[in-house]
Amino acid sequence: MLVREEERGLSVFMARRSSRSSFVPDAYVFPGGGVDAADRSPALLARLNGEAAPGPEFAIAALRELFEEAGILIASDFAGRRSALGAERLGALRAERNAGRPFDALLERERLYLDARDLIHYSNWITPLSEPLRFDVHFYLAAAPLDQVASVDAVEVHDGQWFAPGEALERAASGELAIIFPTRMHLERLAAYSTLDDLFAHARARVVAPVMPYQREDGVFDFSPGSESW
């Protein structure tokens, strides 16, 4: 969940999944994806600055997918200073990555390290047993770098936009946006905060435990009594 503070309050970046996607086509989601084998490689593990639960490969995957899908690269140099690559250079790096250039090779050439120091592990959701496709998903929270502009890759995701969480919920309720249950629940959490300081204080104080909703007989998803204090 990539967030920023605006005059109207907090906004979160979301994009529409491709209509050809095998999972929730056309739904608006937060940038993300699966852990690749390369995310566990020594080369990429050596290019991670900081730590994020539940393990370095998850942080690497989150930061890599954020770059691939939204064009945002949260990275630093060896000394821990945040990178300040311009939009043109970031665009060129993203084009190389999307053309198949290994991510670790790009980072090494640019002398960059993925920066997980302010990447907060926010929640862990497991797909209900009733779903044919099952996932074990970790959500992270990160503040958008002020000197970068988010834009979608127009391959896996489209129509990237910044939404006030409450606005996204209202548009989903009216049928303008398609969102799935976990997205809605996270938007409801984000809508409770108006500043980054308050949101991140809440996020850092959370104890993350697995959440697995269930599907009721009427088809609506819900939480089991006594489940993680969502």
C-alpha positions as CSV (number, residue, x, y, z in Angstrom):
1,M,0.0,0.0,0.0
2,L,1.8,3.1,-1.3
3,V,0.5,6.2,0.5
4,R,1.1,9.9,0.5
5,E,-0.2,12.9,2.3
6,E,-2.2,15.6,0.4
7,E,-4.2,18.7,1.3
8,R,-7.3,16.5,1.4
9,G,-5.6,14.0,3.7
10,L,-4.1,10.6,2.9
11,S,-4.2,9.0,-0.5
12,V,-3.3,5.5,-1.6
13,F,-2.2,4.4,-5.1
14,M,-4.3,1.7,-6.8
15,A,-4.5,0.2,-10.3
16,R,-7.0,-1.9,-12.3
17,R,-5.9,-5.4,-13.0
18,S,-5.9,-6.6,-16.6
19,S,-9.1,-8.0,-18.0
20,R,-7.1,-11.0,-19.1
21,S,-5.9,-11.7,-15.5
22,S,-6.8,-15.2,-14.2
23,F,-7.4,-13.7,-10.7
24,V,-9.9,-10.8,-10.1
25,P,-9.7,-9.3,-13.6
26,D,-10.6,-5.6,-13.8
27,A,-10.5,-5.2,-10.0
28,Y,-8.7,-2.2,-8.5
29,V,-5.8,-3.4,-6.3
30,F,-2.7,-2.2,-4.6
31,P,0.5,-2.9,-6.5
32,G,2.0,-6.3,-5.7
33,G,2.7,-9.9,-6.8
34,G,4.3,-13.1,-5.9
35,V,7.7,-14.0,-4.6
36,D,10.0,-15.1,-7.5
37,A,12.8,-17.5,-7.2
38,A,15.3,-14.7,-7.9
39,D,13.9,-12.8,-4.8
40,R,15.6,-15.4,-2.7
41,S,18.9,-15.3,-4.6
42,P,22.1,-14.3,-2.8
43,A,22.6,-11.5,-5.3
44,L,19.3,-9.8,-4.5
45,L,19.5,-10.5,-0.7
46,A,22.9,-8.7,-0.8
47,R,21.1,-5.7,-2.4
48,L,18.6,-5.2,0.5
49,N,19.1,-2.4,3.0
50,G,17.1,-3.0,6.2
51,E,14.7,-5.7,7.2
52,A,11.0,-6.4,7.0
53,A,9.0,-9.3,8.4
54,P,8.3,-12.1,7.7
55,G,11.5,-12.4,5.7
56,P,13.8,-10.6,3.3
57,E,12.5,-12.3,0.1
58,F,9.0,-10.9,0.9
59,A,10.4,-7.3,1.2
60,I,12.4,-7.8,-2.0
61,A,9.3,-9.0,-3.8
62,A,7.2,-6.1,-2.5
63,L,9.7,-3.5,-3.6
64,R,10.4,-5.1,-6.9
65,E,6.7,-5.4,-7.8
66,L,6.1,-1.8,-6.7
67,F,8.8,-0.7,-9.2
68,E,7.6,-3.0,-12.0
69,E,3.9,-2.1,-11.7
70,A,3.9,1.5,-10.4
71,G,7.4,2.8,-11.4
72,I,8.3,3.6,-7.8
73,L,11.8,2.6,-6.8
74,I,12.4,2.8,-3.0
75,A,16.2,2.4,-2.9
76,S,19.3,3.8,-1.4
77,D,23.1,3.8,-1.9
78,F,25.6,1.8,0.1
79,A,25.7,4.4,2.9
80,G,21.9,4.4,3.2
81,R,21.2,7.7,1.5
82,R,17.9,7.5,-0.5
83,S,18.4,7.4,-4.3
84,A,17.5,10.5,-6.3
85,L,17.3,9.2,-9.8
86,G,15.3,11.4,-12.1
87,A,12.1,10.4,-13.9
88,E,13.8,9.8,-17.2
89,R,16.4,7.5,-15.6
90,L,13.8,5.6,-13.6
91,G,11.8,5.1,-16.8
92,A,14.7,3.7,-18.6
93,L,15.5,1.3,-15.8
94,R,11.9,0.2,-15.7
95,A,11.9,-0.4,-19.4
96,E,15.0,-2.6,-19.1
97,R,13.5,-4.5,-16.2
98,N,10.2,-5.1,-18.1
99,A,12.3,-6.3,-21.1
100,G,13.8,-9.0,-19.0
101,R,16.9,-7.5,-17.5
102,P,17.6,-9.2,-14.1
103,F,16.7,-7.0,-11.3
104,D,19.9,-7.6,-9.3
105,A,22.0,-6.7,-12.4
106,L,20.2,-3.3,-12.7
107,L,20.7,-2.5,-9.0
108,E,24.3,-3.5,-9.1
109,R,25.1,-1.4,-12.2
110,E,23.4,1.6,-10.6
111,R,25.0,0.9,-7.2
112,L,21.6,0.8,-5.6
113,Y,20.1,-1.2,-2.7
114,L,16.4,-1.8,-2.2
115,D,15.5,0.1,1.0
116,A,13.2,-1.8,3.4
117,R,13.9,0.5,6.4
118,D,10.5,2.2,6.2
119,L,8.6,-0.7,4.7
120,I,6.1,-1.8,7.3
121,H,4.7,-5.3,7.4
122,Y,1.0,-4.5,7.9
123,S,-1.1,-7.7,7.6
124,N,-1.1,-11.3,6.4
125,W,-4.3,-12.6,4.6
126,I,-4.9,-16.2,3.5
127,T,-7.5,-16.9,0.8
128,P,-10.6,-18.6,2.2
129,L,-10.9,-22.4,1.8
130,S,-13.9,-21.9,-0.5
131,E,-11.8,-20.2,-3.2
132,P,-10.4,-22.3,-6.1
133,L,-7.2,-20.2,-6.2
134,R,-5.5,-19.9,-2.8
135,F,-2.9,-17.3,-1.8
136,D,-1.0,-16.4,1.3
137,V,-0.6,-12.6,0.9
138,H,1.5,-10.2,3.0
139,F,0.5,-6.5,2.8
140,Y,3.1,-3.8,3.4
141,L,2.8,0.0,3.9
142,A,5.2,2.5,2.4
143,A,5.3,6.3,1.9
144,A,5.6,7.4,-1.7
145,P,9.0,9.2,-2.4
146,L,8.3,12.9,-2.9
147,D,10.6,13.0,-6.0
148,Q,8.9,10.1,-7.9
149,V,5.7,9.8,-9.9
150,A,3.7,6.6,-9.8
151,S,2.6,5.2,-13.2
152,V,1.3,1.8,-14.1
153,D,3.0,-0.6,-16.6
154,A,-0.2,-0.9,-18.8
155,V,0.5,-4.7,-19.0
156,E,-0.5,-6.3,-15.7
157,V,-2.3,-3.3,-14.4
158,H,-4.0,-0.2,-15.9
159,D,-5.6,3.1,-14.9
160,G,-3.4,3.8,-11.9
161,Q,-4.8,6.5,-9.7
162,W,-4.4,8.1,-6.3
163,F,-7.5,7.6,-4.2
164,A,-8.6,9.0,-0.9
165,P,-9.5,5.8,0.9
166,G,-13.0,7.0,1.7
167,E,-13.5,8.1,-1.9
168,A,-12.5,4.6,-3.2
169,L,-14.9,3.0,-0.8
170,E,-17.8,5.3,-1.9
171,R,-17.0,4.6,-5.6
172,A,-16.9,0.9,-5.0
173,A,-20.2,1.0,-3.1
174,S,-21.8,2.8,-6.1
175,G,-20.4,0.2,-8.6
176,E,-17.9,2.5,-10.2
177,L,-14.9,0.5,-8.9
178,A,-14.6,-3.2,-8.5
179,I,-12.7,-4.2,-5.4
180,I,-12.4,-7.4,-3.5
181,F,-13.0,-8.0,0.2
182,P,-9.3,-7.7,1.5
183,T,-8.9,-4.4,-0.5
184,R,-12.1,-3.0,1.0
185,M,-11.0,-3.9,4.5
186,H,-7.6,-2.3,4.1
187,L,-9.2,0.9,2.6
188,E,-11.5,1.1,5.7
189,R,-8.4,0.9,7.9
190,L,-6.6,3.6,5.9
191,A,-9.7,5.8,5.9
192,A,-9.4,6.1,9.7
193,Y,-6.2,8.2,9.4
194,S,-5.6,11.7,8.0
195,T,-1.8,12.0,8.4
196,L,1.2,9.8,7.6
197,D,2.5,10.2,11.1
198,D,-0.7,8.8,12.6
199,L,-1.0,6.0,10.1
200,F,2.5,4.8,10.5
201,A,2.3,5.0,14.3
202,H,-0.7,2.7,14.1
203,A,1.0,0.4,11.6
204,R,4.2,0.1,13.7
205,A,2.2,-0.8,16.8
206,R,0.2,-3.6,15.1
207,V,0.8,-7.3,15.9
208,V,0.5,-9.1,12.5
209,A,-1.3,-12.5,12.7
210,P,-2.7,-14.5,9.8
211,V,-6.3,-13.6,8.7
212,M,-8.4,-16.1,6.8
213,P,-12.0,-15.0,6.2
214,Y,-14.7,-17.5,5.4
215,Q,-17.6,-17.3,3.0
216,R,-21.1,-17.4,4.6
217,E,-24.0,-19.3,3.1
218,D,-25.2,-16.0,1.5
219,G,-21.9,-15.7,-0.3
220,V,-20.7,-12.7,1.8
221,F,-17.1,-13.0,3.3
222,D,-16.8,-12.5,7.0
223,F,-14.4,-13.2,9.9
224,S,-14.7,-16.1,12.3
225,P,-15.4,-15.1,15.9
226,G,-12.2,-14.7,17.9
227,S,-10.0,-14.4,14.8
228,E,-7.2,-11.9,14.5
229,S,-8.2,-8.6,15.9
230,W,-8.8,-7.1,12.5
